[in-house]
Amino acid sequence: MDIQEGKTNKEAEGKEGKKNIILKQGFVFIFLFIVIISVFSFGFFFGRSSVVCPICPPEDVDFSLFWEAWRLIEQEHVGRDDFDVEKMIYGAIAGMINSLDDPYTVFLDPGESEKFLEDVKGSFGGVGMEIGIREDQLQVIRSLEGTPAQRAGLDLGDKIIKVDGEKTAGMTVEDAVSLIRGPKGTEVVLTIYREEWQEERDIRITRAKIDVPSLRLEMKEDNIAYLQIYHFSERASSEFNQAAVNILSGPAEKIILDLRNNPGGYLEVTEEIAGWFLKRGEVVVIEDFSGRKDQDKRLALGNSKLYNYPVVVLINEFSASGSEILAGALRDNRGALLIGEKSFGKGSVQQLKELRGGSSLKITVSNWLTPKGDLITSKGLEPDVNVEMTIEDYREGRDHQLDRAIEIIKEIR
């Protein structure tokens, strides 16, 4: 074999070796590629089944109709250049909530959220009155002592037809409150109708800073403590504690608890106050989740220092939510008599959920049952002693319900 032939054979062997190395590297690359794809696919599908996107729409809900309508409005509406996109989004959410036909599940934009929090804290800029919907009409429940509303002569039963010219028909309480509230020193015009008037009247009121009292304590004849709770607000707990100390250290022997016109407030505050009247461990209220999970029995955890005081409770058609819970707890556990008129029947539980941008959602999550299992929602509490009051009685200072409560509690030993 000459030198040239040997060289050729070695070159051939070298090319073959390089070819084999390249093939092996190719197989390794393909294998690794398949492994990576498999791992990625497994991770993707496993993650898809185990990770929940908190803001993604459910897979079984088709939002295509919504976006189709949105795009048509953007493309075709004559005023598309002046659209307020944020307002459109808020309106879409509010429309979804309204379709539930639940008056207590409400979307609150940032401004409304701020006003709501001011309300439960007990201090805000406004006219100083409580309002509610009765017979599908926005009405005054009461004007607070010493407020612009009281000085303007607004009283129980006055129908609020317009707020600054905007009709209140179909308006929620939250919407009306948002319009009536405002900075101290500014004016609001309320169009009011009263039964004895022949026509509506515009009443111009200057807003002021309103500090809502939580309760009032007064001693009646025969050592009867008359305790009226206006609202279970953030400050009601500390104010009640002071009132309870005054009762315990004074001559009081019996208690009339007045929950008339009390629309409710914080559940925690209601439970704290109940703890003064009930034995520790007694059921204050039962929270029912309609089968989604087990019922939750909320127990009294207070000091029970007012347990030995005979108690009667005043209620009326505007006693709602927390006031119904407390009244029901005292009747079911202690046999306390309820005097007055059937309560409102607002026995559902709302939680305030914060949303992005300062907005929030007040959402119904459960219903209340009294300790004996009676549903409050839409039914209310029937009084043990029915005593009716007319609007004229309130306006002229006659209080037949309180008079009857005093008569009854005097006989309790």
Beta strands, then each sheet from edge to edge (+ up, - down):
strand 1: 106-108
strand 2: 123-126
strand 3: 129-134
strand 4: 137-143
strand 5: 159-163
strand 6: 166-167
strand 7: 187-193
strand 8: 201-206
strand 9: 208-211
strand 10: 215-220
strand 11: 224-229
strand 12: 254-258
strand 13: 283-288
strand 14: 296-299
strand 15: 311-315
strand 16: 337-340
strand 17: 348-354
strand 18: 360-369
strand 19: 385-386
sheet 1: 1+ 18- 13+ 14-
sheet 2: 1+ 18- 17+
sheet 3: 2+ 9-
sheet 4: 3+ 4-
sheet 5: 6+ 5- 7+ 8-
sheet 6: 10+ 11- 12- 15- 16- 19-
end
